[in-house]
Amino acid sequence: MYAKLRMELDSTAVNFQQSSNFQGVIMETIAPAYAARLHGNQLNPYSQCITKENDKVIWSVKALNEEAYENIILPVSKLTDITLRKKQISMSVYNKTVTVKDEKELVKEFYDKKCSKYLEVKFQTPTSFKSDGKYIIYPDLGLIYASLMRKYSAASEEFDMFDEETLEALVEQSEIVRYRLNTVPFPLEKIKITGFTGNICIHIRGTETMARYVRMLLEFGEFAGVGIKTGMGMGAMKYIRRNEDD
């Protein structure tokens, strides 16, 4: 299962630059034993981010399995006030909503729902990748697909999505045909990582089945995030849905 907790924050002083401090709030809120387990994970079963929607500051916390839902979403959803200790910022939490989606829903949609071969993605918070020891600060489709496939495989109890041949075919049969992007620094405790935000449109030149596969990865990415440091607030993404049944 996948879950998303959406909370509005009563603060004008908060934006994505404080995202890593909100990871600290999560660690302070959840059980210490589970927090210790998370530190040992190569791929986190959650992501979180700070975004703005209609001039409202939104904190989203997302879980990629039932265990993360019970150990992260449920305790964090009980918060009524938040204090970022390092920034000395306090705020109230209101209008909390939880959305739950079963992995089987994505699989069913893959088989049953038509899909455009033009897929639009919005990167809501600075997104970056690491390859050969270097930060990649532009939307490389191979890195996007590989990141989502690995995260899906780590989260799924039924499917291993990462396959080199499939990845190679996806990259060969797709291209970015439109983009509107900005490079944005994302601050951590001692460094800043440059990432990109904005929109891209991916054209799938292959079969509709391939387009449906990419759509499934992108929809999963709304919960997992894409690229590095998604637990600290980077890599939040949204698949722009179209009326594909027409």
C-alpha beads as a LAMMPS data file, in Angstrom:
LAMMPS data file: protein, C-alpha beads

246 atoms
245 bonds

1 atom types
1 bond types

-500.0 500.0 xlo xhi
-500.0 500.0 ylo yhi
-500.0 500.0 zlo zhi

Masses

1 110.0

Atoms # bond

1 1 1 0.000 0.000 0.000
2 1 1 0.970 3.624 -0.517
3 1 1 -0.219 6.467 1.684
4 1 1 0.031 10.256 1.683
5 1 1 -0.532 12.519 4.668
6 1 1 -1.197 16.113 3.627
7 1 1 -1.055 18.885 6.246
8 1 1 -1.452 22.633 5.952
9 1 1 0.987 24.649 8.060
10 1 1 0.161 27.957 9.690
11 1 1 3.460 29.635 8.849
12 1 1 4.721 32.079 6.228
13 1 1 8.351 31.469 7.237
14 1 1 8.495 27.908 5.918
15 1 1 9.364 26.683 2.436
16 1 1 11.267 23.766 0.869
17 1 1 14.541 25.175 2.242
18 1 1 13.507 23.931 5.697
19 1 1 12.543 20.465 4.402
20 1 1 15.467 18.637 5.982
21 1 1 14.385 19.994 9.380
22 1 1 10.991 18.373 8.867
23 1 1 12.722 15.026 8.518
24 1 1 13.986 15.745 12.025
25 1 1 10.384 16.264 13.165
26 1 1 9.515 12.821 11.790
27 1 1 12.417 11.205 13.637
28 1 1 11.415 12.926 16.879
29 1 1 7.826 11.750 16.501
30 1 1 8.187 8.092 15.560
31 1 1 9.343 5.239 17.817
32 1 1 13.137 5.308 18.387
33 1 1 13.519 1.643 17.418
34 1 1 11.847 2.210 14.054
35 1 1 13.867 5.401 13.488
36 1 1 17.056 3.389 14.053
37 1 1 15.925 0.851 11.465
38 1 1 15.301 3.622 8.936
39 1 1 18.863 4.881 9.320
40 1 1 20.091 1.482 8.191
41 1 1 17.949 1.348 5.042
42 1 1 19.523 1.920 1.651
43 1 1 16.165 2.984 0.213
44 1 1 13.700 4.701 2.558
45 1 1 10.092 3.425 2.726
46 1 1 8.892 7.028 2.912
47 1 1 9.366 10.475 1.396
48 1 1 8.378 13.955 2.540
49 1 1 8.338 17.464 1.108
50 1 1 7.269 21.063 1.615
51 1 1 5.314 22.649 -1.246
52 1 1 3.045 25.625 -1.814
53 1 1 -0.515 25.264 -3.078
54 1 1 -2.631 28.377 -3.611
55 1 1 -0.420 30.369 -1.228
56 1 1 -0.751 27.661 1.444
57 1 1 2.281 25.860 2.848
58 1 1 1.773 22.091 2.608
59 1 1 3.772 19.393 4.348
60 1 1 3.321 15.989 2.722
61 1 1 4.558 12.762 4.283
62 1 1 4.268 9.625 2.156
63 1 1 4.643 5.938 2.996
64 1 1 5.467 3.126 0.581
65 1 1 4.239 0.157 2.600
66 1 1 1.897 -0.705 5.439
67 1 1 4.673 -0.784 8.033
68 1 1 5.759 2.768 7.153
69 1 1 2.120 3.846 7.199
70 1 1 1.649 2.515 10.726
71 1 1 5.001 3.734 12.064
72 1 1 5.260 7.116 10.297
73 1 1 1.953 8.343 8.878
74 1 1 -0.189 7.465 11.900
75 1 1 2.007 9.078 14.608
76 1 1 2.824 12.160 12.482
77 1 1 -0.890 12.631 11.702
78 1 1 -1.526 13.208 15.415
79 1 1 0.663 16.334 15.506
80 1 1 -1.174 19.584 16.153
81 1 1 1.906 21.793 16.495
82 1 1 5.426 21.625 15.062
83 1 1 8.632 23.287 16.198
84 1 1 11.752 23.380 14.031
85 1 1 14.271 23.584 16.838
86 1 1 17.302 24.547 14.764
87 1 1 15.359 27.377 13.087
88 1 1 13.342 28.326 16.189
89 1 1 10.151 28.315 14.122
90 1 1 6.843 27.077 15.558
91 1 1 3.592 26.538 13.683
92 1 1 0.183 24.919 13.928
93 1 1 -0.980 22.006 11.781
94 1 1 -4.484 21.908 10.349
95 1 1 -6.642 20.439 7.562
96 1 1 -4.964 17.033 7.693
97 1 1 -5.984 14.446 5.108
98 1 1 -4.733 10.909 4.439
99 1 1 -4.941 9.267 1.016
100 1 1 -4.303 5.536 0.645
101 1 1 -3.699 3.666 -2.605
102 1 1 -3.202 -0.054 -3.112
103 1 1 -0.373 -1.247 -5.338
104 1 1 -2.952 -3.381 -7.151
105 1 1 -4.710 -0.193 -8.292
106 1 1 -1.618 0.826 -10.281
107 1 1 -1.368 -2.647 -11.800
108 1 1 -5.071 -2.685 -12.706
109 1 1 -4.756 0.750 -14.305
110 1 1 -1.766 -0.510 -16.299
111 1 1 -3.928 -3.202 -17.879
112 1 1 -7.294 -1.408 -18.082
113 1 1 -6.721 2.297 -18.711
114 1 1 -5.654 3.870 -21.985
115 1 1 -2.515 5.992 -21.916
116 1 1 -1.307 8.939 -23.947
117 1 1 2.179 8.675 -25.388
118 1 1 2.868 12.192 -24.106
119 1 1 3.389 12.184 -20.348
120 1 1 3.912 15.394 -18.406
121 1 1 5.754 15.512 -15.088
122 1 1 6.133 18.327 -12.586
123 1 1 9.162 18.333 -10.284
124 1 1 7.842 20.161 -7.229
125 1 1 11.029 20.380 -5.165
126 1 1 14.696 20.429 -6.248
127 1 1 15.530 17.118 -7.895
128 1 1 18.985 15.684 -8.452
129 1 1 20.701 12.357 -9.070
130 1 1 24.085 10.947 -8.247
131 1 1 25.986 8.997 -10.896
132 1 1 29.654 8.002 -10.886
133 1 1 30.188 10.140 -7.803
134 1 1 28.809 13.294 -9.438
135 1 1 25.548 15.162 -8.970
136 1 1 23.381 15.259 -12.108
137 1 1 21.266 18.420 -12.079
138 1 1 19.175 17.919 -15.206
139 1 1 16.354 15.465 -16.052
140 1 1 18.101 12.443 -17.542
141 1 1 15.396 9.898 -18.462
142 1 1 17.664 6.933 -17.774
143 1 1 18.309 8.173 -14.238
144 1 1 14.628 9.032 -13.685
145 1 1 13.425 5.609 -14.816
146 1 1 16.179 3.737 -12.946
147 1 1 15.446 5.623 -9.712
148 1 1 11.721 4.887 -9.887
149 1 1 12.265 1.242 -10.853
150 1 1 14.627 0.664 -7.921
151 1 1 12.311 2.393 -5.451
152 1 1 9.312 0.423 -6.765
153 1 1 11.191 -2.863 -6.426
154 1 1 12.280 -2.007 -2.877
155 1 1 8.703 -1.114 -1.877
156 1 1 6.860 -3.921 -3.654
157 1 1 6.227 -7.343 -2.149
158 1 1 5.241 -8.792 -5.536
159 1 1 7.221 -7.133 -8.327
160 1 1 10.882 -6.615 -9.131
161 1 1 10.671 -3.688 -11.529
162 1 1 14.369 -3.122 -12.118
163 1 1 15.632 -4.800 -15.267
164 1 1 18.526 -3.526 -17.386
165 1 1 16.937 -4.560 -20.699
166 1 1 13.633 -2.898 -19.845
167 1 1 15.450 0.238 -18.716
168 1 1 17.462 0.335 -21.933
169 1 1 14.286 -0.068 -24.040
170 1 1 12.495 2.707 -22.131
171 1 1 15.392 5.111 -22.696
172 1 1 15.700 4.222 -26.377
173 1 1 11.978 4.639 -27.015
174 1 1 11.336 7.892 -25.151
175 1 1 12.535 11.476 -25.258
176 1 1 11.906 14.818 -23.564
177 1 1 10.091 16.994 -26.111
178 1 1 9.228 20.007 -23.934
179 1 1 10.576 21.408 -20.713
180 1 1 10.397 24.447 -18.480
181 1 1 12.998 24.087 -15.764
182 1 1 15.025 26.054 -13.246
183 1 1 18.096 25.077 -11.260
184 1 1 17.569 25.612 -7.536
185 1 1 19.938 25.026 -4.594
186 1 1 18.671 22.726 -1.855
187 1 1 20.276 23.411 1.544
188 1 1 21.381 20.626 3.853
189 1 1 23.195 21.114 7.144
190 1 1 26.660 21.827 5.757
191 1 1 26.261 21.885 1.971
192 1 1 23.897 22.876 -0.801
193 1 1 22.919 20.472 -3.565
194 1 1 21.814 21.988 -6.855
195 1 1 18.676 20.448 -8.306
196 1 1 16.046 21.271 -10.887
197 1 1 12.350 22.123 -10.590
198 1 1 9.689 22.594 -13.242
199 1 1 7.940 20.581 -15.935
200 1 1 8.947 18.156 -18.647
201 1 1 6.912 16.347 -21.298
202 1 1 8.042 12.836 -22.210
203 1 1 7.133 11.382 -25.615
204 1 1 7.009 7.586 -25.739
205 1 1 7.865 6.485 -29.273
206 1 1 7.306 2.817 -28.473
207 1 1 4.101 0.894 -27.852
208 1 1 1.206 2.032 -25.668
209 1 1 2.168 -0.781 -23.283
210 1 1 5.499 0.970 -22.801
211 1 1 3.672 4.267 -22.170
212 1 1 1.476 2.548 -19.581
213 1 1 4.578 1.171 -17.877
214 1 1 6.124 4.648 -17.659
215 1 1 2.820 6.062 -16.377
216 1 1 2.776 3.455 -13.609
217 1 1 6.313 4.447 -12.587
218 1 1 5.392 8.144 -12.568
219 1 1 2.277 7.575 -10.478
220 1 1 4.333 5.551 -8.015
221 1 1 6.827 8.431 -7.978
222 1 1 4.177 10.706 -6.497
223 1 1 4.590 8.690 -3.285
224 1 1 8.268 7.701 -3.495
225 1 1 9.794 10.832 -4.980
226 1 1 12.603 10.503 -7.511
227 1 1 16.361 10.833 -7.247
228 1 1 18.345 11.495 -4.081
229 1 1 17.425 12.769 -0.594
230 1 1 13.660 12.216 -0.968
231 1 1 13.407 11.636 2.781
232 1 1 14.850 15.122 3.299
233 1 1 12.469 16.861 0.902
234 1 1 14.119 16.629 -2.504
235 1 1 12.659 14.950 -5.594
236 1 1 8.941 15.508 -4.985
237 1 1 7.134 14.951 -8.285
238 1 1 3.647 14.912 -9.752
239 1 1 2.329 13.168 -12.851
240 1 1 0.010 15.554 -14.718
241 1 1 -3.085 13.497 -15.470
242 1 1 -4.980 13.814 -18.753
243 1 1 -8.387 12.535 -19.769
244 1 1 -6.856 9.492 -21.398
245 1 1 -10.092 7.568 -21.901
246 1 1 -11.378 9.957 -24.590

Bonds

1 1 1 2
2 1 2 3
3 1 3 4
4 1 4 5
5 1 5 6
6 1 6 7
7 1 7 8
8 1 8 9
9 1 9 10
10 1 10 11
11 1 11 12
12 1 12 13
13 1 13 14
14 1 14 15
15 1 15 16
16 1 16 17
17 1 17 18
18 1 18 19
19 1 19 20
20 1 20 21
21 1 21 22
22 1 22 23
23 1 23 24
24 1 24 25
25 1 25 26
26 1 26 27
27 1 27 28
28 1 28 29
29 1 29 30
30 1 30 31
31 1 31 32
32 1 32 33
33 1 33 34
34 1 34 35
35 1 35 36
36 1 36 37
37 1 37 38
38 1 38 39
39 1 39 40
40 1 40 41
41 1 41 42
42 1 42 43
43 1 43 44
44 1 44 45
45 1 45 46
46 1 46 47
47 1 47 48
48 1 48 49
49 1 49 50
50 1 50 51
51 1 51 52
52 1 52 53
53 1 53 54
54 1 54 55
55 1 55 56
56 1 56 57
57 1 57 58
58 1 58 59
59 1 59 60
60 1 60 61
61 1 61 62
62 1 62 63
63 1 63 64
64 1 64 65
65 1 65 66
66 1 66 67
67 1 67 68
68 1 68 69
69 1 69 70
70 1 70 71
71 1 71 72
72 1 72 73
73 1 73 74
74 1 74 75
75 1 75 76
76 1 76 77
77 1 77 78
78 1 78 79
79 1 79 80
80 1 80 81
81 1 81 82
82 1 82 83
83 1 83 84
84 1 84 85
85 1 85 86
86 1 86 87
87 1 87 88
88 1 88 89
89 1 89 90
90 1 90 91
91 1 91 92
92 1 92 93
93 1 93 94
94 1 94 95
95 1 95 96
96 1 96 97
97 1 97 98
98 1 98 99
99 1 99 100
100 1 100 101
101 1 101 102
102 1 102 103
103 1 103 104
104 1 104 105
105 1 105 106
106 1 106 107
107 1 107 108
108 1 108 109
109 1 109 110
110 1 110 111
111 1 111 112
112 1 112 113
113 1 113 114
114 1 114 115
115 1 115 116
116 1 116 117
117 1 117 118
118 1 118 119
119 1 119 120
120 1 120 121
121 1 121 122
122 1 122 123
123 1 123 124
124 1 124 125
125 1 125 126
126 1 126 127
127 1 127 128
128 1 128 129
129 1 129 130
130 1 130 131
131 1 131 132
132 1 132 133
133 1 133 134
134 1 134 135
135 1 135 136
136 1 136 137
137 1 137 138
138 1 138 139
139 1 139 140
140 1 140 141
141 1 141 142
142 1 142 143
143 1 143 144
144 1 144 145
145 1 145 146
146 1 146 147
147 1 147 148
148 1 148 149
149 1 149 150
150 1 150 151
151 1 151 152
152 1 152 153
153 1 153 154
154 1 154 155
155 1 155 156
156 1 156 157
157 1 157 158
158 1 158 159
159 1 159 160
160 1 160 161
161 1 161 162
162 1 162 163
163 1 163 164
164 1 164 165
165 1 165 166
166 1 166 167
167 1 167 168
168 1 168 169
169 1 169 170
170 1 170 171
171 1 171 172
172 1 172 173
173 1 173 174
174 1 174 175
175 1 175 176
176 1 176 177
177 1 177 178
178 1 178 179
179 1 179 180
180 1 180 181
181 1 181 182
182 1 182 183
183 1 183 184
184 1 184 185
185 1 185 186
186 1 186 187
187 1 187 188
188 1 188 189
189 1 189 190
190 1 190 191
191 1 191 192
192 1 192 193
193 1 193 194
194 1 194 195
195 1 195 196
196 1 196 197
197 1 197 198
198 1 198 199
199 1 199 200
200 1 200 201
201 1 201 202
202 1 202 203
203 1 203 204
204 1 204 205
205 1 205 206
206 1 206 207
207 1 207 208
208 1 208 209
209 1 209 210
210 1 210 211
211 1 211 212
212 1 212 213
213 1 213 214
214 1 214 215
215 1 215 216
216 1 216 217
217 1 217 218
218 1 218 219
219 1 219 220
220 1 220 221
221 1 221 222
222 1 222 223
223 1 223 224
224 1 224 225
225 1 225 226
226 1 226 227
227 1 227 228
228 1 228 229
229 1 229 230
230 1 230 231
231 1 231 232
232 1 232 233
233 1 233 234
234 1 234 235
235 1 235 236
236 1 236 237
237 1 237 238
238 1 238 239
239 1 239 240
240 1 240 241
241 1 241 242
242 1 242 243
243 1 243 244
244 1 244 245
245 1 245 246
